[in-house]
Each structure stands twice: as structure tokens, then as C-alpha cells.
Amino acid sequence: MEVSMAGKFALVTGFEPYGGRGVNPSAEVVTRVDGLEIEGARVVGRVLPVSFGALRACVRELMQEIDPALVVSLGLWPGEPTIRLERVALNLADFEIPDNDGLLLYDDVVETAAPSAIEATLPLRAIERALLKAGIPVRLSTSAGTFLCNATLYTFLHTEQAAAGVRCGFVHLPYLPEQVAALLDEMRSKQSVELHQRADLASMSLATMVDAVRIVLAVSLTATT
């Protein structure tokens, strides 16, 4: 059985560059799906700051402004070779690197007096099947990390709108090929690390990422499970 979300809005979020990188593939995908109409729903794309302090306000404003029927957040996971569908968000903020405000948190929480974990509400198995059928590599994941990607998913899932039935989920993306090329060039110039010691050299074309997100949206807007 399929559900109809015609006339609704689908919110897709990505992040600005962080960690010294000049580009974030999630932001590139967002700009390319913004304004599309998929399964009768208008896609609204927004690029979020990599700022823990600004996160809650950004999420609240977007949910109130857009009133989406669906939220799909995107982020980069360096070294990931596939599209990665996150199953759960943890109420944990534990950063390996600072956010773009210079904030570094250890053993902190995303929301006070809130559940330790919240499950994503996208039809993940249906999405997985559709992506594999389209020839796009994908896997399900039980950890969105403990940085801003996890915090964003948790914050969206913790909103009143999500509690009322708005589907929310998170998709991690690989590096773009040009990002890996830049890493290889840097490694060659510095002669610092042998290639076989690097685990972050996987990449995926922007066109494939965009196709994947379009499928994620289409399935999420129609599938019941």
C-alpha cells in the first residue's frame, strides 16, 4: 500500500563545509534537489551551519516555516563507500573535532531530559530495496556518529512534528571524487602517509548521490513501511 503526500513539502537538509574541507557533498546535493516536485510534494532544500549552538533554533524555525510532511537530512561520512541509511539517533554529543564555532563537546547530551535514543522513521528497507534495484550501493547503519549529523537527526526526531507523525531520517554520503583527488594530491606532496594506510579514499559521483536522494524522497513519500 502507498500513501499520498500530494501538496505537501519535503525538507532536505545538508551541511556547510567543516573540518577544513572546502566542500560538503550534502550541500551540493541539497542545491540540486531544492525546488523539485517528487510524488506530488515540493522539495525544499536548506544548508545548515555546522554549529551545535545554532542547531535547535534552526530545526524549530525550519519545521515552523516549512511544515514538512517529510524530513531527510544529509551529511558527509568520510571514507563511507555507499549511501548509508541511519536507523537511530543517540542523545549523545561527543565530538572528535570542533564544530565550526570551535565548540568541542565530550560526553554531553543533545537534549536534556530526553530519551537516550530515538529511531528514525523513514521506510528504510523499502528505500534500501529501491536503491539496490537502481544499481546504487546502500547499507543500513546503527550509528550516525556523535557529531552534528547525529545531533541533527535526534533534534528533528525530538520535535513535536515528528511525534505527530512527520517522517524523519538521515542519509550519510561518501566523499565526492574531487575530494579524494585532493586528498591524494595532498598526500603525495607531503609524503606523509602511504596509500594503503588510508581508509577514507572511497567516493561517489554527485550525480549518483542526487539520484539516490531522489529515490529516498520518492519512497519515503509513498511507502507505508
N, C-alpha and C positions, 0 to 999 in steps of 0.2 A: 504494500500500500504506500502511496505517496501523499504528501501534504502540500498544500498550496500556500505560498507566501507572496502571491502577486500583489503589487502595490506597496510592498514593504521595502525596507532598506537593509542592506548587508554591510556592516562595518568591517573594514580590513585595516589593521594597523601594522606598521613596521617601525623600525628604529633608525635614528640618525647614526652616522659612523661613531665608533668608540674604540678605545684601546689602541689609539694611534693609527687606526686604519683610515684610509681616505674615502672608502665607500662601504655601504652596507647593502647587501643584496635585497634585504627585506624592504628597504626604502625604494629601491629600484622597481621591485615588483609592485609595490603599492601604487606608484605613479602610473603604472601601465594597466592596472585594473580599475583605477578610480574612474567613475562615470559609466562603466559598463552596465548593461542590463542582462542579468542572468536569471533564468527561470522566473521572470516577472518581477524580480527585485532589483532595485538600483544599488550599485556598489558605491560606497563612499570610502575613499582611502585617506588615511591620516598617518603622518610620520610623527612618532613620539620622541621626546627627548630621552636620552639615557640618564635619567635623573630619578633616583628613588624619592627624593623630596617632593617632586612635582607629580609623581605617578597618580596618587589618589585623586587629586584635583583634575588631572587630565581625563581620567576614566569617568569620573562623575559628570564632567562637562560634556564629554562625547555621548554618554548614554542619555543625558537630558536633551542635548541638541539634536541628535540623530534619531533617537528612539528606535534602535535597530531590532530587527527580528532575529538577527544572527551576528555574532562577533567572531571573526577569525583573525587572530594575532599572529604575526610572523616575526622571526628573529634568526640571526646567524648562529650556527654552531660550527666553529672552525674544525675542520677535519671530518665532518659528517659526510659520508658518500651518497646518502639518499635523502629523499623527502622524509621527514621524521614527524610522526603524529604523536603528540604528547597526551598521555592518559590522565595525568593527575598534576595538581599544583600543591606544593607544600607551603605551610605557613612558616617559612624559614628564609631569612635573608643572611647569607654568609658569602661574602664576596672574595674572590681571588684577586681581583683588580678593582681600583676605584671606579665609580661611575663618572660621568662627565662633569660632575660638580666637585670631584675629588673626594667623595664620601666612600669610606671603606667600612663595611659592617661585618661583625663576627657574631655568630650565634644569636642573631636578632630575629624578630618576627616581622611579617608583612603587615598583619592586622592584629591588634590587641584583642583579647577575649574572643577569639575566633577559632574555628576548628583547625586541627593540625594538618589536615589535607582536605582538598575538595576535588572530586572527579570532574574532568572535562565532560561536556555534554554533546559533543559532535558525534554523529554516527560513524565511529572510527573504522569499524570493519567494512562497512559499505564503501567508505572512502578508499580504504586500502584495496578492495576488490576493483574499484573503478580505475584507480591509478595503475595497478598492475595490468589491467586489461588494455590500458592506453600505452603500455610499454614504459611506464615511468617507475623507477625503483623507489620503494617506500618501505618503511618499517614503523611499527608501533614502539613507543618508548615509555618507560615508567619513571623517567626523571627529566624534568625540564631544567635541571640545574638549580642553583640557589642565587642566581644573579637577577637581572631585571626581566629576563624572559619569564622565569617562574613567577616573579612578583607581579608582573602584568597579568598573566593568566589567573593567578589567585585573586587579584583585585577585581577583575571582571567577573569571575565566578562568585565573588562575595557581594556583588551589588544586588539591590532589590529586584532589578530587572531580570537578572539571572535566576534568582529564587522564584520569580514568577513565570519562568519558562523560556526565557531567551537563551538560545543555544550559544555556547561559548567554547572556544578551543584554541589551541596553539599549534603552529606548524614551524618546525625548525628547518632552515635551509642550509645547503652547503655553501662554500666559497664560490664565487664566480671564477671562471678560468683565468681572467686577467689578474685576479688577486693572487692566485697560486703562482702565476708567471712572475709577479712582482716579488713574491717570497723567494722563488728560485733565483731571481736576479740578485736579491739582497744576500742570499746565502753564498752565491758564487763570489760576489765582491768582497764579502767579509771572510770567506773561507773559514766559517766558524763551526758548522755542523755538517756532517756527511748526510747525503740524501736519505740513506736507509735509516737514519736516526729520527727522521721527521715523520710524525703521524698525522700531519694536518695538511696534506697536499691533495686531497680529493676536491673535486669541483663539479659544477653542473652549469650548463648554459642558462642564461637569463630567460631565453625563450621557453626552455623546458620548465623552469620554475614557474613562469607565468601560466603555462598550460596546466601545471599541477594545481596551482591555486584556483584557477577557473573550475577545475574538476571538483576540488574541495568545496567550493561555494555551491556549485550545481547540486552535488549530492546532499550537502547539508541543508539546502533549501527544499529538498523534495523527499528525502528518505525518512522513514519513521524510525528506523533502528540502524 
